[in-house]
Amino acid sequence: MKIPRGKVVAVMGSSGCGKTTTLRLIGGQLKPTSGEVRVGGQIVHELDSGGLYNLRRRMGMLFQFGALFTDMSVYDNIAFQMREHTDLPESLIRDLVMMKLHAVGLRGAHGLMPAELSGGMARRVALARAIALDPMLIMYDEPFAGLDPISLSIVGELIRKLNDALGASSIVVTHDVQESLKIVDYVYFVSEGKIVAEGTAEDMKHSEVPYVHQFVWGEADGPVPFQYPSRPYGEELMESVGHRG
């Protein structure tokens, strides 16, 4: 799996296939049992703690459902990384925070608390926080989950525009096929820990791989079966009739 600079790449697949695990490997939260993970030319799992934290400073992360600090204002959520990882004066931090919030359309909401935000607003604040330090790599874990159609479209457009503006690389782990295919440059489909298909959005829409076709078009039955594995239903019925007899 390769994530080129300047590209938005989606990682798709059903629940439990290894999508979020891939993000944890990239961020160094997990170590691979085989193979290697390279970010910016460095092998992540070979770095010491200092090297890992320096690399993480060049990464942004949008967690599923935002994961904002609930006891901090919108402003302080964005400023947190700048205060933690830089020696910038507070006046410059303010300018940068307002710039990031303006980029996601929420400069006017800087004084609000997370509990005062709608789901879509909270996701946009989380996005502003993810780009606070102008990362080279931005990772999104289910960025569209739980959003209404308007907010979903806004977040999708922001992912694309912010990636292009920063010249960064973005990895989008998502179940939302139709929205993500509008914004990504490339797609990897994962099943049971393996890449089963890859290509552009158009490649995926016309894929002849049964699993990919079922996933993209939301079909109820296919390689991912509707029925949980069990004995043939007819056999169980006849057995039940026999017991009653």
GIHU-V922308 format. One record per residue. N is the residue number from 1. RES is the residue in one small letter. BURIAL is 1 if it has 16 or more other C-alpha atoms within 10 Angstrom, else 0. Layout:
N/RES/BURIAL, N/RES/BURIAL
//
This chain:
1/m/0, 2/k/0, 3/i/0, 4/p/0, 5/r/0, 6/g/1, 7/k/1, 8/v/1, 9/v/1, 10/a/1, 11/v/1, 12/m/1, 13/g/1, 14/s/1, 15/s/0, 16/g/0, 17/c/1, 18/g/1, 19/k/1, 20/t/1, 21/t/0, 22/t/1, 23/l/1, 24/r/0, 25/l/1, 26/i/1, 27/g/1, 28/g/1, 29/q/0, 30/l/0, 31/k/1, 32/p/0, 33/t/0, 34/s/0, 35/g/0, 36/e/0, 37/v/1, 38/r/0, 39/v/1, 40/g/0, 41/g/0, 42/q/0, 43/i/0, 44/v/1, 45/h/1, 46/e/0, 47/l/0, 48/d/0, 49/s/0, 50/g/0, 51/g/0, 52/l/1, 53/y/0, 54/n/0, 55/l/1, 56/r/1, 57/r/0, 58/r/1, 59/m/1, 60/g/1, 61/m/1, 62/l/1, 63/f/1, 64/q/1, 65/f/1, 66/g/1, 67/a/0, 68/l/1, 69/f/0, 70/t/0, 71/d/0, 72/m/0, 73/s/1, 74/v/1, 75/y/1, 76/d/1, 77/n/1, 78/i/1, 79/a/1, 80/f/1, 81/q/1, 82/m/1, 83/r/0, 84/e/0, 85/h/0, 86/t/0, 87/d/0, 88/l/0, 89/p/0, 90/e/0, 91/s/0, 92/l/0, 93/i/1, 94/r/1, 95/d/0, 96/l/1, 97/v/1, 98/m/1, 99/m/1, 100/k/1, 101/l/1, 102/h/0, 103/a/1, 104/v/1, 105/g/1, 106/l/1, 107/r/1, 108/g/0, 109/a/1, 110/h/1, 111/g/0, 112/l/0, 113/m/1, 114/p/1, 115/a/0, 116/e/0, 117/l/0, 118/s/0, 119/g/1, 120/g/1, 121/m/1, 122/a/1, 123/r/1, 124/r/1, 125/v/1, 126/a/1, 127/l/1, 128/a/1, 129/r/1, 130/a/1, 131/i/1, 132/a/1, 133/l/1, 134/d/1, 135/p/1, 136/m/1, 137/l/1, 138/i/1, 139/m/1, 140/y/1, 141/d/1, 142/e/1, 143/p/1, 144/f/1, 145/a/1, 146/g/0, 147/l/1, 148/d/0, 149/p/0, 150/i/0, 151/s/1, 152/l/1, 153/s/0, 154/i/0, 155/v/1, 156/g/1, 157/e/1, 158/l/1, 159/i/1, 160/r/1, 161/k/0, 162/l/1, 163/n/1, 164/d/0, 165/a/0, 166/l/0, 167/g/1, 168/a/1, 169/s/1, 170/s/1, 171/i/1, 172/v/1, 173/v/1, 174/t/1, 175/h/1, 176/d/1, 177/v/1, 178/q/0, 179/e/1, 180/s/1, 181/l/1, 182/k/0, 183/i/1, 184/v/1, 185/d/1, 186/y/1, 187/v/1, 188/y/1, 189/f/1, 190/v/1, 191/s/1, 192/e/0, 193/g/0, 194/k/0, 195/i/1, 196/v/0, 197/a/1, 198/e/1, 199/g/0, 200/t/0, 201/a/1, 202/e/0, 203/d/0, 204/m/1, 205/k/1, 206/h/0, 207/s/1, 208/e/0, 209/v/0, 210/p/0, 211/y/1, 212/v/1, 213/h/1, 214/q/1, 215/f/1, 216/v/1, 217/w/0, 218/g/0, 219/e/0, 220/a/0, 221/d/0, 222/g/0, 223/p/0, 224/v/0, 225/p/0, 226/f/0, 227/q/0, 228/y/0, 229/p/0, 230/s/0, 231/r/0, 232/p/0, 233/y/0, 234/g/0, 235/e/0, 236/e/0, 237/l/0, 238/m/0, 239/e/0, 240/s/0, 241/v/0, 242/g/0, 243/h/0, 244/r/0, 245/g/0
//
